Amino acid sequence: MADDMQDFATEARAFLDAHAPKAPDRTAPVWGEGDDSMAYFSSLPPEAEREHVQRARDWQRVRHENGFGWITGPVEYGGRGLPPVHDLLYDAVESEYDVADTGVLGVIGLGMIGPTILAHAQPAVKDRWLPAMYRGDAIACQLFSEPGAGSDLASVATKAVREGDHWVLNGQKVWTSVAQHSQIGLALTRTNPDAPKHRGITAFLVPMDAPGVEVRPLRQMTGGADFNEVFLTDVRIPDDHRLGEVDGGWTVALTTLMNERATVGSEGVGPVAAALSPDHLSALMRATWTWDDRALRARLAELLVDALATRHLNTRALRTLRAGGTPGPEMSVSKLMYGQNLTRAAHFVSDALGPRIIADTGQWGTYAWSELLLATPALRILGGTEEIMKNILAERVLGLPKEVRS
């Protein structure tokens, strides 16, 4: 295994050396230069955002053509068929290079919906969408949350009614990330209103250009519009775009949510790791002349201890993957800690910067940190709210009585 991993790392580094420059040092403060490495949600104008998405597509295509587009995927769909640990190793190596941010493709589509399609879709749908997604040709979104179904996802009210070999969908989804860029959406619908709510749900893949699909952006405090409302009005979906069994959509949803917790909960490498790194935060204190503030230093120490604990939890999950197992509730706990750590980091930095956090002065980190401060509330909601994560911790780790479910 060690030799195989070393050979893979050497191959990945050779590919990246040939296609990308080394990443700049993101930890050293340089006054007069902005630092956008902590920006978690877009604040770009629409045209610039479209260019950002196109760069992500182009880089994903380059990765795919060189064997790094879907490292863990089946060979018949363009993957390498390697264990998940190779995926993590590649991410670690790629973080050393200045490449396009593929989060618009990877976090939801490639990290969550792709594995769900692989597990539950019919063969023709797998053949159509999986190669396109991992080649960068198609972006996928998650049509789960509704105005009345967020944390209580099983309360979805969007209806799907069968008409011959098609289904007709009507309803509203909300907080749908990257819907404005997507070609396909994974939708949960209510197909049996008389069944218990977890048992009357069916999942479908919805082409986002189908008649009756309307996407409306939701403007955020950061100035961007990553989230959307999606309205489905008499949208006709062929039955071969159904995932799983009729009324068995909750099983499909759990597959997506399991991958979502793993994706969101891992601090990984790159900007997220940098935002919580001792080098980055201590450099910020030195740059703002707050290094001698003992109260701030104590808060920094507590934050770094919790960040280290989260990384150890992720390491434990990695060991499980290496052994061929599936991570359990530790990914939900990691996601809970991740959101809390980022929130504390944003508040810490706002106190270190003081009034400078509201000014786009061009000084190191000022505007980027204000974006992080405005964006962190979303990190405590997306991928499962903190309350849901605490329920999982209570039930599956501490062994407390389960919440009553209908």
N, C-alpha and C positions, 0 to 999 in steps of 0.2 A: 504493500500500500504506500509506503514512504517513497519508494522509487517511482511509482506511478504518479504520485502527487508532484514530485520534483520534475518529472518529465512534462507533466501538464503545465506547471508553472513556467517552465522554460519555453514551452510552445506559446503560451499566452503572452509572455513578455516579448518574444520575437515578433508576434503579430502586432502588438501595440507599438513596439519600436518602429515598425515599418509604416504605421498608419496614423500615429498621433505623437505630438510633442509631450514632454514631461510637464506635469502640473506645476504651477507656481507654488511657492511657500505661502500657505494661508494663515500661518500662525504669527508672523512677525508684523507688528503694526508699522505702517508707513503713513505718516501724516500727509494729507493732500490726495490720498488715493482711496477711493471707496472700496468696500468689500461686500460683495453680494452673496457670499458663500452660505449665509444663514437664511436666505430667502426660501421659505417652504411653499408659499403659494404665489402665483403670478400677480404682478402689478403692472404687467406690460400692456400697452395699447393693442387693440385687436390685430393690426398688421404685423407688429413685432412678435406677437404671440404666435401667429401663423408661421412666421419664419422660424421661431423656436421649435415648433412642432415639426416642421419640415427637416430641420437639422437633426432632430431626434430620429425621424424616420430614416434619413440617409445613413446615420451611424449604425442603426440597427441592421440595415441592409448590408453594410460592410461587415459587421460582426457575423451575420448569418452566412454570407458568402465565404467566410473564412473559418466556419465551424464553431463559432461562439455565440450564435443567435439563440439557441435553445439547448444548452449544455445537457440538461437532464431529460430532454424530450425523446420520444421514440424515434428511431432512425427513419421509419417509414413516413414520418411527418417532417423530416428535415432536422431532427435533433441528433445529439451525440450518444444518447443512452447512458450517460455517466451518472454516478451517485450525486446527491445534492451537495456533498462536501466540495465537489469540483466547482460547482456554481459559486459557492462562498469564496473559494480560493481565487477564482477569476475576478470577482468583485473587488477583492482586496488588492489584486495586482492592478486592475484597471484604475483604482482610485489614485494611483501614482501618476496618472496621465491626464492631459487636458483634452477631454472628449465631450461631446454633446451630452447633455442631461437627458436620459431616456425615460425619466420618471413618468412622463405623460403616456408612454407606451407600457412601461414595465410594472408599475405598482399595481394597477387594477387589471389591465388586460392580460399581460404576460404572467403576472404573479398570482392572480386569483381566478380570472375567468378562463384563461387557457387551460389550466389543470381541471377545471370543472367541465369544460367541453370534452376534454380527453376522457374523463371518468364517466360522463353521462350521455353524451350526444350520440346520435345515430351515425353510421359510417360515412354517409355522404356529406353530412355537416362537418365532421372532422376533416375530411378531405378538402372541403371548400375553405374552411376558416382557419384551421390551425397553421398550415404553411403561410397563409397570408398574414396572420397576426405576428408570427415570429420572424417573418421577413421584413416587417415594418410597413406592409401595404395596408393593413387594417388595424384600427384602434377600437378597443372595446370598452364599454362602460357598464356600470352595475345599476340596474333599475330595480332597486329594492325599497328604499325608504319612501314613505308617503306622508302627507300632512298629518295623518292619524296613526301612522305606524313607523316609529323610529326604533327606539330601544325594544319595544314590543313588536318585533318584526312580523310575528305570526298573525298580526291583526290586519295584514294587507287587505285592501278593499277593491283594488283594480280587478275588474271582472274579465274572465275569458269564457266565451260561450262557443260550443262546438257547432259548426255548420258543415256537415259532410267531412271532407278531408282537410278542412281549414278550421281555424279558431278566430273569433272576433274579439279583440281586446278593447276595453274602454276603462279609462281611469287616469290618475295623475300620480307622477313620481316627483320627488323633490330631493335637493342636495345631491344631484347626480354629477359627479366629477367627470370632466372631459367629454361630456355628452356632445358639446358643440363640435368636437373633432372626430367623433366616433362613427364607425360604419356599422357596428353591431352592438346590441345591448342585451344583457341577461336580465329578464324580467320575471318577478314573482307575481302570480295572479291568483285570484280566488276562483276556483272552478266548482267547488261544492260548498255552498253557504250553509248547508244543514249538518255538515260534519264538524267535529271538534276543530278549532282553528288551525292547529298544527297539521291536520290530516286532510284539509280541503284546499291545498295549495298546489299549483302546477307551475313549473318553470318553462320559459320559452326563450329562444334567441330571436330578437327583434331587429331586422334590418332598419337602421336609423333613417334611411331614405324612403321607407315605405309610406304610402299615402296615409295620412292621419296622424303621423308623428310630428309633433311640434316641440322645439327646444327653445326655452327662454332663459337667458343668463340671469344669474343673481349676483349683483354687485357686492363686493366685500369691503371691509374696512381698509384692507391693504390697497384698494384701488383696482384690483383684478376681478375677474369673474370666472373662477375655476368651477363653481357649482352652478347647477341649472335646475329649472323646473322642466319636466317633460310631460307633455299631454298626449295621451293615446285616445284617439277618437275613431272608432270603427276600423281599427287596424287589423287587416287580415293576415294571419300567419299560417303557413302550411304545417300540417301535423308533424312532418319530418323535422321541423325546427323545435319540437318539444324535447326538453331534457328530462330524462327519467320517466317514471310512470305518471299517468294521470292521477292527480291528488297525492302524488308522492314528492312534491316539490320541496318539502322541508328537508328531505335528505340531500337534495341538490344544494339547497341554501347552506346547509352545514358544511358541505365540501368547500364552498366559496368562503364561508366565514372562517374556517380553519386556516385556509391559506392567507386570508386577510390578516388574522391575528399574527401569523408568522411574519408576514411582510411588514406590517406597521410596527410590530413590537420589537423588531431587530434594529438596534442602533447602527450596526454595520460599520461602514467606513465612509469617508468623504465628508460632505458638509455637516451631516448630523453628528458624526463623531467629533468633528472639529469644534462644533458649537459647545460641546460638553467636555472638551479636552482640558487638562490642567494648563498646557502651554497657551491655549487660546484665551482662556479666562484670566489667567494670571498676567498674560501680556496686556490684556485690556485694562486691568487694574494699574499696571505700571504706566500705560499710555495716558490714563486719566488721573494720575497722581493720587490714587486712592489705596496704594499698596500698604500704607501704614494704618489704615482704618481697621482696627482689630475686629470690630463687629462684622464688617464685610468679609474679612479673612476667615472668621469662624463659619459664616454662612457658606463661603466657598468650600471649606473643608467638608462640611456636611453634605453639600451637593455632590462633590467628587466621590465621597464614600458611597452614596446611593447610586451614582453612575457606575462605579466599579462593581457594585453588587449586581446591577442589571446586566453588565457585561459577563459576569460570571454565570448568571442564569442562562444567558444566550450560549455561553460555552458549554454548559451542561446539555442544552438542547442539541448543540453541534455534535457532542459525543454520541448522543442517541442516534443521530443521523448516520454517523460513521459506522455505528454498529448495525445499521440496517433497520432501525426502529422508527417509530413515528412520535414526534414530540407530543407530550400531553398538555396538561393545563399550565405548564410553565410558560408557554407562549402568551397566554392570556394575562398571567401575572407580569410578564415582561412588558406587555403592551401597557398595562396599568402604570408600572413604574416609569416607563418611557415618557408617557404624557405628563406625569407629575414632575419628572426631572426637567423636561423642557420648560414647563411652566415656571418652575423655581429658577431655572437659568435665565429666563426672560426677565423675571422680576429682579433678580440679582443684577443683571446688566443695566436695567433701567435705573437702579439706585447708583451704580457705579458711574454711569454717564450723566445722570441728573438731567438738567434742561437740554443738554445737547442731543438727547435721544429724539427730540421732536424736530430737529433741524437737519435738513439735507445739506450739510456743510462740505461734504466731500472728504471729511476726516474719516480715518479708519473705522469702519464698522458702524458709523452712526445711523445711516438710513437703513442698512441691512438689519441691525438690531431692532429698530422700531418695527420693521416688517415682522420679525420673529415675535415680538411682543403682541402684535395684533393678530397673528396667525395661530398662536399656541392654543387658544380656547378650542379651535377645531380639532386639534390633536387629542383632546380629552373626550371627544365625541365620536369622530370617525373610527371605523373599525370596531365599534362597540363602546358604549359609554363607560365611564369609570364605575358606575353602579352595576352594570352588567358584569364587568370584569371582577368586581368584588363578590358578586354572587357566585361566579365560577370558582374563585379562590375559596370562598366559604364552603361550598358544597363538595368540590372535587379535591381540595387540598386539606382543609380542616375537618371535613367529614360532618359538617353541620346539616341539620334537616333541610331538605330541598324546598324551594319556593313552590307554592301550590300553582299548578298549571292546569288550564282547562283543556 
